[in-house]
Amino acid sequence: MKTEASTSSAAGSYHRLDDYEVINDDISNKIFTSDSDDSRLRQLGYKQELYRGLSFIANFSITFTIVSVLTGISTLYNQALAFGGPITLVYGWPIVGLMTLIVGLALAEICSAYPTSAGLYYWSAKLSGNYFGPFASWITGWNLKKAKLQWKKITMGVEVEKAEIDSGHARLHELGYKQELNRNLSVLSNFAFSFSVVSVLTGLNTLMGTGLNFGGPISYVYGWLIAGAFTMFVGLSMAEICSSYPTSGGLYYWSAKLAGPSWAPFASWITGWFNIVGQWAVTASVDFSLAQLVQVIILLSTGGLNGGGYQGSKYVVIALHGGILLLHAILNSLPISWLSFFGQLAAAWNVLGVFLLMILIPMVATERASAKFVFTNFNTDNGDGINNNLYIFVLGLLMSQYTLTGYDASAHMTEETKNADKNGPKGIVSAIGISVLAGWAYILGITFAVTDIPHLLNKNNDSGGYAIAQIFYDAFKSRYGSGTGGIVCLGIIAVAVFFCGMSSLTSNSRMAYAFSRDGAMPYSSFWHKVNKQEVPLNAVWMSAFIAFCMALTSLGSLVAFQAMTSIATIGLYIAYALPILFRVTLARKSFTPGPFNLGNYGLVVGWVAIFWVALISVLFSLPVAYPITDQTLNYTPVAVGGLLILVVSSWIFSARHWFKGPITNIGNSSEEA
């Protein structure tokens, strides 16, 4: 049984209860709890009759021996060679392995709650409710007598199972906040939100042209792994801090707690505004990318650019963008249980979409690239006046780093996540890890269908220069004489991008809710209100409206819009780095870790994360074309610098007089957190 966090109201005292310590729950019923395996088994209605002597290694060894890689692969190797050969073996193994891991994670979560030898049939009885319990246990375990006995113990019990206090709820109370949002998300749901915002299918496909133009295969095949590795350092540092401070405020709250009393208000202010503006820019960018993709799908469906197809104007694209945001706002107005379902559906769609497309597209294509091309080709013919190989490679990294953003969504969903001090960090780290693996597999698969880079980037091809669309369209047209299959595959990507935008808006609204709860936004009392379904409805619609306004800059100039959305990468990463910086400097001795912590490696990981953010902030501010004109200038430093000036100026002239950092809402609402 999990040891629960103390519900002491002293914010900042984060300790664990000893075995059999009395816990006082919300209705003042005192119960006893224990971490002992024997005690947990008794709670489930069983005596300890088997000898409990297996270690973790021994338990693992039994399962690993039953799985037995040598047994399964060796006995069925002939079948794999007969049905598909190397492609089936090489790509089928990671597909099945990844999906099996998802099954295993779900089983592991249930096993943690009900650790009995009965296993599956006991779990079915517990989870299917009073009415279906006996049947579920029977069909799962195929032993009616045992099922009836099991059900009797579950419903009547040898010993009544003790009530448990959610550790995330308890920690939130310690930090000085009421539980206002519905805490209903599992670790899988929390992960799903971040995984959907990162969305491999969104980032890699919308910026495939950038990757091909600046370096080609080498830039994104190896650049993805480099960006992924350093992003994991950032994510691990964030996860450690999230475990200690699991609140929807996320980054800005962490900065306030870690910077110390003197710097807390300013640290919170600057981190919060970079975070929320960066999130709004992400939503604007993702939904605008979807609008452009829909326009390309319409173009190809009506004959393509060279076949008289319909190419929508910038006003059509902005109208599509507004319609998409409207749908996202409506979906985000639903209760969190619905969003949890959509989030898990989005995660599954991304995983299945990645592996379907990475296998299907190269298989359908009549011409495939060689392994030498995929792993060694370096495209220097970018047409932008840049000839230095290192410079080209660095610019190609943008595709990878833009994709690997948004995983702070797990932190912003912590007040709606069960045991958030454990599951929030897991959501961050697993979203990055699985995205890196799935993304690399997708890059490799799609690159085998790339044979003519200049053709894919040509503005006069059927897709109007939209690289990934042209890859799909050409693959099916070359084999079947029609690109319809490629258009259907683009639809798979479009759904993934739609889910990405939906989850991004969810994260936006929770950040806006928390930031306004602490009084940092104009009309804060209005934006942090929640409705009867415990949804921050006002924050949802405000975030959607601001994202739409950001996209309106595209009507004047795409250059202006790109400057606005550059904050989505650099602005967000600055917000990520600030609390990490405070963690390894001002709070290096005072930081109190939560259940998820890096131990002695925390400082080293933190400094590596800061180094990476500082490096990409400089690299992505460099010119992307020569000669430099008003149309080729990289406006990223202008946009990010402008935001910094606005945030600091507002602090100096106004906010420093009234914003005191995060405040509690338990008891005295003006008390600083």
KOLZALO-471706 format. One record per residue (C-alpha): x, y, z. Coordinates in steps of 0.5 Angstrom, whole numbers, padded with zeros to 4 digits, always signed. Layout:
N
XYZ
...
REM end
This chain:
673
+0000+0000+0000
+0003+0007-0002
+0005+0011+0004
+0001+0018+0003
+0004+0025+0004
+0002+0029+0010
-0004+0034+0010
+0000+0039+0014
-0002+0046+0012
+0005+0048+0013
+0007+0049+0006
+0014+0047+0004
+0014+0041+0009
+0014+0035+0005
+0015+0029+0009
+0012+0022+0009
+0008+0018+0014
+0012+0013+0018
+0008+0006+0018
+0002+0005+0022
+0002+0013+0023
-0005+0016+0024
-0008+0019+0018
-0013+0024+0018
-0018+0025+0012
-0022+0030+0010
-0028+0027+0014
-0024+0026+0020
-0024+0019+0020
-0018+0016+0023
-0015+0010+0020
-0008+0006+0020
-0004+0005+0014
+0002+0001+0012
+0007+0000+0007
+0008-0008+0009
+0006-0013+0003
+0003-0017+0008
-0001-0012+0011
-0004-0010+0003
-0005-0017+0002
-0010-0018+0009
-0013-0011+0006
-0015-0015+0000
-0018-0021+0004
-0012-0026+0004
-0007-0029+0009
+0000-0029+0008
+0001-0037+0006
+0006-0037+0001
+0014-0035+0003
+0015-0028+0001
+0022-0028-0001
+0023-0026-0008
+0027-0020-0010
+0026-0015-0015
+0031-0019-0019
+0028-0025-0018
+0021-0023-0020
+0024-0020-0026
+0028-0026-0028
+0021-0031-0028
+0018-0026-0033
+0024-0025-0037
+0025-0033-0038
+0018-0034-0040
+0018-0029-0045
+0025-0032-0047
+0027-0028-0053
+0031-0034-0056
+0025-0039-0055
+0020-0034-0059
+0024-0031-0065
+0028-0038-0066
+0022-0042-0067
+0018-0037-0071
+0024-0035-0075
+0022-0039-0081
+0015-0036-0081
+0017-0029-0081
+0022-0030-0087
+0016-0033-0091
+0012-0027-0089
+0015-0021-0091
+0022-0022-0089
+0027-0017-0086
+0022-0011-0086
+0017-0016-0082
+0023-0017-0077
+0026-0011-0077
+0020-0006-0077
+0015-0011-0074
+0019-0012-0067
+0019-0005-0065
+0012-0004-0067
+0010-0010-0063
+0015-0009-0058
+0012-0002-0057
+0005-0004-0057
+0006-0009-0052
+0010-0004-0047
+0003+0000-0047
-0001-0007-0045
+0005-0008-0040
+0004-0001-0037
-0003-0002-0036
-0002-0008-0033
+0003-0006-0028
-0001+0000-0026
-0007-0005-0024
-0002-0010-0021
+0001-0004-0016
-0006-0003-0013
-0008-0011-0013
-0001-0015-0012
-0004-0022-0011
-0002-0028-0014
-0009-0029-0017
-0007-0023-0022
-0012-0022-0028
-0018-0025-0025
-0018-0022-0019
-0017-0015-0022
-0023-0016-0027
-0027-0017-0021
-0025-0011-0017
-0025-0007-0023
-0032-0009-0026
-0036-0007-0021
-0042-0010-0017
-0046-0013-0022
-0041-0015-0027
-0036-0018-0022
-0037-0025-0022
-0038-0026-0029
-0032-0022-0031
-0028-0026-0026
-0030-0032-0028
-0029-0031-0036
-0022-0028-0034
-0020-0034-0029
-0025-0039-0032
-0026-0042-0025
-0033-0040-0022
-0032-0043-0015
-0026-0039-0014
-0029-0033-0017
-0035-0033-0012
-0030-0034-0007
-0026-0028-0009
-0032-0024-0010
-0035-0025-0003
-0028-0023+0000
-0028-0017-0005
-0036-0015-0003
-0036-0017+0004
-0029-0018+0006
-0024-0021+0011
-0022-0014+0013
-0025-0007+0010
-0020-0004+0005
-0017+0002+0008
-0019+0009+0005
-0013+0012+0002
-0011+0020+0001
-0009+0022-0006
-0001+0024-0005
-0002+0029-0010
-0008+0032-0007
-0005+0032+0000
+0001+0035-0003
-0003+0041-0006
-0006+0042+0001
+0001+0043+0004
+0003+0048-0002
-0003+0052+0000
-0008+0051-0005
-0015+0048-0005
-0017+0042-0010
-0022+0046-0015
-0021+0042-0021
-0023+0034-0022
-0017+0030-0020
-0019+0024-0025
-0013+0023-0029
-0009+0017-0029
-0001+0017-0031
-0003+0014-0037
-0008+0020-0039
-0003+0025-0036
+0002+0022-0041
-0003+0022-0046
-0004+0030-0046
+0004+0031-0046
+0005+0026-0052
-0001+0029-0056
+0002+0036-0055
+0009+0034-0057
+0006+0030-0063
+0011+0027-0067
+0006+0027-0073
+0005+0034-0072
+0012+0037-0072
+0016+0032-0076
+0011+0033-0082
+0010+0040-0082
+0017+0042-0082
+0020+0036-0086
+0021+0041-0091
+0026+0045-0087
+0030+0039-0085
+0030+0037-0092
+0033+0044-0094
+0038+0044-0089
+0042+0038-0089
+0037+0033-0091
+0037+0026-0088
+0044+0027-0084
+0041+0033-0081
+0034+0030-0078
+0037+0023-0078
+0042+0025-0073
+0040+0031-0071
+0033+0028-0068
+0038+0024-0063
+0042+0030-0061
+0036+0034-0060
+0032+0028-0056
+0038+0026-0052
+0039+0034-0049
+0031+0035-0049
+0031+0029-0044
+0036+0032-0040
+0031+0038-0039
+0025+0034-0038
+0029+0030-0033
+0030+0036-0029
+0023+0039-0030
+0020+0032-0028
+0024+0032-0021
+0022+0039-0020
+0015+0037-0022
+0015+0032-0016
+0016+0037-0011
+0011+0042-0013
+0005+0038-0017
+0001+0044-0019
-0003+0047-0025
+0002+0053-0025
+0008+0049-0026
+0014+0053-0028
+0012+0060-0026
+0010+0056-0019
+0017+0052-0019
+0021+0059-0020
+0018+0062-0014
+0019+0057-0010
+0026+0056-0012
+0029+0063-0013
+0028+0064-0005
+0023+0070-0002
+0027+0076-0005
+0027+0074-0012
+0020+0070-0012
+0016+0075-0015
+0020+0077-0020
+0022+0070-0022
+0015+0068-0022
+0013+0073-0026
+0018+0073-0032
+0017+0065-0032
+0010+0065-0032
+0009+0070-0038
+0014+0067-0042
+0011+0060-0041
+0004+0062-0042
+0005+0066-0048
+0010+0061-0051
+0004+0056-0050
-0001+0061-0054
+0004+0061-0059
+0004+0053-0060
-0003+0053-0060
-0003+0058-0066
+0002+0055-0069
-0001+0048-0069
-0008+0050-0071
-0005+0054-0077
-0001+0048-0079
-0007+0044-0079
-0011+0049-0083
-0005+0049-0088
-0005+0042-0089
-0013+0042-0090
-0012+0047-0095
-0006+0042-0098
-0011+0036-0098
-0016+0040-0101
-0011+0042-0107
-0009+0035-0108
-0016+0032-0108
-0018+0037-0113
-0013+0035-0118
-0006+0038-0115
-0003+0045-0117
-0001+0042-0124
-0008+0040-0125
-0012+0046-0124
-0013+0044-0116
-0016+0049-0112
-0011+0053-0108
-0014+0057-0102
-0012+0064-0101
-0010+0066-0094
-0017+0068-0092
-0019+0061-0093
-0013+0059-0089
-0015+0064-0083
-0022+0062-0083
-0020+0054-0083
-0016+0056-0077
-0021+0060-0073
-0026+0054-0075
-0021+0049-0072
-0020+0053-0066
-0027+0054-0065
-0028+0046-0065
-0022+0045-0060
-0025+0050-0055
-0032+0046-0055
-0028+0040-0054
-0024+0043-0048
-0031+0045-0045
-0033+0038-0044
-0031+0035-0037
-0024+0032-0036
-0027+0025-0036
-0028+0026-0044
-0022+0030-0045
-0018+0024-0041
-0021+0019-0046
-0020+0024-0052
-0012+0025-0050
-0011+0017-0049
-0015+0016-0056
-0010+0022-0059
-0004+0018-0056
-0006+0011-0059
-0007+0015-0066
+0000+0018-0066
+0003+0011-0064
-0001+0007-0069
+0000+0013-0074
+0007+0013-0074
+0008+0006-0075
+0003+0005-0080
+0006+0011-0084
+0013+0009-0083
+0012+0002-0086
+0007+0003-0091
+0010+0009-0095
+0016+0006-0097
+0013+0000-0098
+0008+0003-0103
+0014+0007-0106
+0016+0004-0113
+0023+0008-0112
+0026+0007-0105
+0033+0011-0102
+0039+0006-0101
+0041+0006-0094
+0047+0010-0096
+0043+0015-0098
+0039+0015-0091
+0045+0015-0087
+0050+0019-0090
+0047+0024-0095
+0048+0031-0093
+0044+0036-0097
+0048+0043-0098
+0044+0046-0104
+0039+0050-0100
+0038+0056-0105
+0039+0061-0099
+0046+0063-0099
+0049+0058-0094
+0055+0054-0095
+0058+0052-0088
+0056+0045-0087
+0056+0046-0079
+0051+0052-0080
+0047+0048-0085
+0046+0042-0080
+0045+0047-0074
+0039+0050-0078
+0036+0043-0079
+0036+0042-0072
+0030+0046-0072
+0025+0041-0074
+0027+0036-0069
+0027+0042-0063
+0021+0045-0065
+0017+0038-0065
+0020+0036-0058
+0016+0042-0054
+0010+0042-0050
+0011+0036-0045
+0010+0041-0039
+0003+0040-0041
+0004+0034-0036
+0006+0039-0030
+0000+0043-0032
-0005+0037-0031
-0002+0035-0024
-0008+0038-0020
-0013+0033-0025
-0008+0027-0024
-0008+0022-0019
-0002+0022-0014
+0001+0027-0019
+0007+0028-0015
+0009+0021-0018
+0005+0021-0024
+0006+0028-0027
+0014+0027-0027
+0013+0020-0031
+0008+0023-0036
+0014+0028-0037
+0019+0023-0038
+0015+0018-0042
+0012+0023-0047
+0020+0025-0049
+0022+0018-0049
+0017+0015-0053
+0017+0021-0058
+0024+0020-0059
+0024+0013-0060
+0017+0013-0065
+0020+0020-0068
+0027+0017-0070
+0023+0010-0073
+0018+0015-0077
+0024+0019-0080
+0028+0013-0082
+0022+0010-0085
+0019+0016-0089
+0027+0018-0091
+0027+0011-0095
+0021+0014-0099
+0025+0020-0101
+0029+0020-0107
+0029+0027-0110
+0030+0033-0105
+0029+0039-0110
+0023+0036-0113
+0020+0035-0106
+0021+0042-0104
+0019+0045-0111
+0014+0050-0110
+0011+0048-0117
+0010+0041-0115
+0003+0038-0114
+0003+0040-0107
+0006+0047-0108
+0012+0045-0104
+0009+0042-0098
+0014+0036-0098
+0011+0031-0094
+0005+0031-0098
+0009+0031-0104
+0012+0024-0101
+0006+0021-0100
+0002+0023-0106
+0008+0021-0111
+0009+0014-0107
+0002+0012-0109
+0001+0015-0116
+0008+0012-0118
+0005+0005-0116
-0003+0006-0117
-0003+0012-0122
-0007+0016-0117
-0005+0019-0111
-0011+0018-0107
-0008+0013-0102
-0003+0019-0100
-0009+0024-0099
-0012+0019-0094
-0005+0018-0091
-0005+0026-0090
-0012+0025-0087
-0008+0021-0081
-0003+0026-0080
-0009+0032-0080
-0013+0028-0075
-0006+0027-0070
-0005+0035-0071
-0012+0036-0069
-0011+0032-0063
-0005+0036-0062
-0008+0043-0062
-0014+0040-0057
-0009+0038-0052
-0005+0044-0053
-0011+0048-0051
-0012+0044-0045
-0005+0046-0043
-0006+0053-0044
-0012+0053-0040
-0010+0050-0034
-0004+0055-0034
-0008+0061-0035
-0013+0058-0030
-0007+0058-0025
-0003+0064-0027
-0010+0068-0026
-0011+0064-0019
-0005+0068-0017
-0007+0074-0019
-0002+0075-0025
-0007+0076-0031
-0011+0082-0032
-0018+0081-0029
-0016+0075-0026
-0022+0073-0022
-0026+0072-0028
-0021+0067-0032
-0019+0063-0026
-0027+0061-0025
-0029+0054-0026
-0036+0051-0028
-0040+0046-0025
-0036+0040-0028
-0030+0043-0025
-0027+0046-0032
-0024+0053-0032
-0028+0055-0038
-0027+0062-0038
-0019+0060-0039
-0021+0056-0045
-0024+0061-0049
-0019+0066-0047
-0014+0062-0050
-0017+0060-0056
-0019+0067-0058
-0011+0069-0056
-0009+0064-0061
-0013+0066-0066
-0011+0073-0066
-0004+0071-0066
-0005+0068-0073
-0008+0074-0076
-0001+0077-0077
-0001+0072-0082
-0006+0076-0086
-0001+0082-0086
+0006+0077-0087
+0008+0070-0086
+0014+0073-0084
+0011+0077-0078
+0007+0070-0076
+0013+0066-0076
+0016+0071-0072
+0010+0071-0067
+0011+0063-0067
+0018+0063-0066
+0016+0064-0059
+0013+0057-0059
+0020+0054-0059
+0025+0059-0056
+0020+0062-0051
+0018+0056-0048
+0025+0053-0047
+0027+0060-0043
+0021+0058-0039
+0023+0051-0038
+0030+0053-0036
+0029+0059-0031
+0026+0054-0025
+0032+0049-0027
+0037+0055-0027
+0034+0057-0020
+0034+0049-0018
+0042+0049-0019
+0044+0055-0016
+0039+0059-0011
+0036+0053-0009
+0042+0048-0010
+0042+0046-0002
+0035+0048+0000
+0031+0044-0005
+0027+0038-0002
+0026+0033-0007
+0019+0029-0008
+0018+0022-0010
+0021+0022-0017
+0028+0025-0016
+0035+0025-0019
+0039+0024-0013
+0046+0026-0013
+0046+0027-0021
+0040+0033-0020
+0045+0038-0021
+0049+0035-0027
+0043+0034-0031
+0040+0041-0029
+0047+0044-0032
+0047+0040-0038
+0039+0042-0039
+0041+0050-0038
+0047+0049-0043
+0043+0046-0048
+0037+0051-0048
+0042+0057-0048
+0046+0054-0054
+0039+0053-0058
+0037+0060-0056
+0043+0063-0060
+0043+0058-0066
+0036+0059-0067
+0037+0066-0067
+0042+0066-0073
+0040+0068-0080
+0037+0063-0084
+0038+0066-0091
+0043+0071-0094
+0043+0076-0096
+0039+0079-0091
+0033+0083-0092
+0026+0084-0089
+0023+0078-0092
+0029+0073-0090
+0031+0076-0083
+0030+0071-0077
+0026+0075-0073
+0026+0070-0067
+0031+0075-0063
+0026+0081-0064
+0020+0077-0062
+0023+0074-0056
+0027+0080-0054
+0021+0084-0055
+0017+0079-0050
+0023+0080-0045
+0022+0088-0046
+0015+0088-0045
+0015+0083-0039
+0021+0086-0035
+0018+0093-0037
+0011+0091-0034
+0014+0089-0028
+0018+0095-0027
+0013+0100-0028
+0007+0096-0025
+0007+0089-0023
+0013+0090-0017
+0008+0094-0013
+0002+0089-0013
+0005+0082-0015
+0008+0078-0010
+0008+0071-0013
+0004+0065-0012
-0001+0066-0006
-0005+0060-0003
-0013+0060-0003
-0014+0056+0003
-0016+0060+0009
-0013+0067+0008
-0013+0068+0000
-0008+0073+0000
-0002+0069+0004
+0004+0068+0000
+0005+0061-0002
REM end
